Amino acid sequence: MLTAEVEFAETIICDLCKTSDKIKTQRQLGCQGQEKAAEIMLKVSQSRIPDLQIGDCVLITVPKVDRGPSDPANVIAVIVNQNEHKLYQLGTKYGLVKGWYNSASLKPATSNFLKITDLRIENLKQGSTT
């Protein structure tokens, strides 16, 4: 009887070892799958978000609550500055726009409606915001 109990205990331990090994391999496969999915997501988002340069004409979408019925849905701006985090400072013909914007929140304009030379230079030098 004692040998049967020992063999039964060994099989239980072996089943526990096999189960823990299966869990470890599934976790590793899950981690690898998440890394592949993250790489694919980065590639897709980088292909959809345009590379913008200083001097490019862009459109800023104005939220519906911030505009009246006859106000335009977009504001035309020019990229004036870029920081190390790929955030952009924008200028309009009336001065600088307050805050920094990422490229996902900007739409490239179909034409250069506005150039840096068209901006009010005194507003850019003083750093005033509108």
Backbone torsions as a table, in degrees:
resi	resn	phi	psi	omega
1	MET	NA	-33.8	-178.1
2	LEU	-66.6	-38.0	179.2
3	THR	-68.3	-34.5	178.9
4	ALA	-66.4	-39.5	178.5
5	GLU	-66.5	-38.7	179.5
6	VAL	-66.2	-44.8	179.2
7	GLU	-63.9	-39.4	178.7
8	PHE	-65.3	-40.8	178.4
9	ALA	-65.7	-39.3	179.0
10	GLU	-65.5	-39.5	179.2
11	THR	-67.5	-35.9	176.9
12	ILE	-64.8	-44.5	179.5
13	ILE	-64.2	-41.1	179.9
14	CYS	-65.1	-39.1	177.6
15	ASP	-64.9	-38.3	177.2
16	LEU	-65.2	-40.3	177.9
17	CYS	-64.7	-42.6	179.7
18	LYS	-64.1	-41.6	179.9
19	THR	-64.5	-43.6	179.5
20	SER	-66.7	-35.0	175.8
21	ASP	-65.8	-40.7	177.5
22	LYS	-63.4	-40.8	179.1
23	ILE	-63.0	-43.4	179.1
24	LYS	-61.6	-44.1	-179.0
25	THR	-67.9	-38.4	177.9
26	GLN	-65.0	-38.0	176.8
27	ARG	-63.7	-42.2	178.3
28	GLN	-64.0	-43.1	178.2
29	LEU	-64.7	-38.9	177.1
30	GLY	-64.2	-40.9	178.1
31	CYS	-63.9	-43.3	178.5
32	GLN	-64.2	-38.7	178.1
33	GLY	-64.7	-39.8	177.8
34	GLN	-66.1	-38.9	178.4
35	GLU	-64.3	-41.9	177.8
36	LYS	-63.9	-42.2	179.2
37	ALA	-64.2	-39.2	178.6
38	ALA	-65.3	-40.8	177.7
39	GLU	-62.8	-42.3	179.2
40	ILE	-64.5	-42.3	178.7
41	MET	-61.7	-41.7	178.2
42	LEU	-63.3	-42.6	179.2
43	LYS	-63.0	-43.1	-179.2
44	VAL	-65.7	-45.1	-178.3
45	SER	-68.2	-34.8	178.1
46	GLN	-69.4	-30.5	178.7
47	SER	-76.3	-28.1	-178.9
48	ARG	-83.6	-31.8	-177.4
49	ILE	-88.8	123.4	-175.6
50	PRO	-74.9	152.2	171.8
51	ASP	-83.4	123.3	-178.5
52	LEU	-110.6	147.6	-179.4
53	GLN	-121.8	162.4	175.0
54	ILE	-63.0	132.2	-178.9
55	GLY	99.5	-10.3	178.5
56	ASP	-73.1	142.7	177.0
57	CYS	-89.3	128.5	-176.9
58	VAL	-132.1	166.5	176.3
59	LEU	-114.6	134.2	175.3
60	ILE	-106.8	125.7	178.5
61	THR	-77.2	129.6	177.7
62	VAL	-94.8	125.3	178.8
63	PRO	-58.6	149.6	-175.8
64	LYS	-61.5	-32.4	-179.0
65	VAL	-72.4	-18.9	-177.1
66	ASP	-96.6	3.0	-179.0
67	ARG	-131.2	153.9	178.3
68	GLY	-85.4	179.6	-177.7
69	PRO	-65.6	-27.5	-178.7
70	SER	-103.2	1.7	179.4
71	ASP	-79.1	148.8	179.6
72	PRO	-70.4	154.1	-179.3
73	ALA	-78.1	-20.9	-177.8
74	ASN	-129.3	152.8	173.7
75	VAL	-113.5	134.6	178.9
76	ILE	-85.5	129.9	-179.0
77	ALA	-142.4	168.1	177.9
78	VAL	-123.6	141.0	177.0
79	ILE	-74.4	121.5	-176.3
80	VAL	-102.5	-34.3	-174.7
81	ASN	-149.2	155.2	177.4
82	GLN	-137.9	136.1	177.7
83	ASN	-101.4	-176.3	-174.5
84	GLU	-71.1	-14.7	179.8
85	HIS	-95.4	13.4	-177.6
86	LYS	59.8	39.9	171.0
87	LEU	-103.4	146.2	-171.8
88	TYR	-117.5	140.1	172.2
89	GLN	-99.8	134.0	-172.3
90	LEU	-115.5	150.6	176.1
91	GLY	-130.1	145.9	174.6
92	THR	-116.9	180.0	179.6
93	LYS	-70.1	-9.1	178.7
94	TYR	-101.3	-5.6	179.4
95	GLY	137.5	-168.0	-179.0
96	LEU	-79.7	146.5	175.2
97	VAL	-87.8	135.1	-177.3
98	LYS	-68.7	132.7	176.6
99	GLY	98.1	175.0	178.5
100	TRP	-118.4	143.9	-174.5
101	TYR	-121.9	144.2	174.1
102	ASN	-90.1	166.0	-174.5
103	SER	-70.5	-19.6	178.3
104	ALA	-71.1	-26.2	-178.5
105	SER	-91.1	0.6	-179.1
106	LEU	-115.0	147.7	174.7
107	LYS	-115.1	130.2	175.1
108	PRO	-65.0	136.6	178.9
109	ALA	-75.9	151.0	-179.6
110	THR	-74.2	-20.7	179.8
111	SER	-143.4	161.1	177.3
112	ASN	-83.3	82.8	179.4
113	PHE	-70.1	-27.5	-174.3
114	LEU	-140.4	141.1	178.4
115	LYS	-121.7	162.6	178.9
116	ILE	-59.9	-33.9	-179.7
117	THR	-68.2	-20.6	178.9
118	ASP	-80.8	-13.2	-177.1
119	LEU	-75.5	155.9	175.9
120	ARG	-74.5	107.6	-174.3
121	ILE	-63.1	-36.8	-178.9
122	GLU	-63.6	-32.8	177.4
123	ASN	-71.6	-34.5	179.6
124	LEU	-70.3	-39.6	-178.3
125	LYS	-68.8	-38.9	-178.7
126	GLN	-77.0	-20.2	-179.2
127	GLY	75.4	26.6	178.4
128	SER	-72.7	153.2	-178.1
129	THR	-121.8	152.6	176.3
130	THR	-118.8	NA	NA
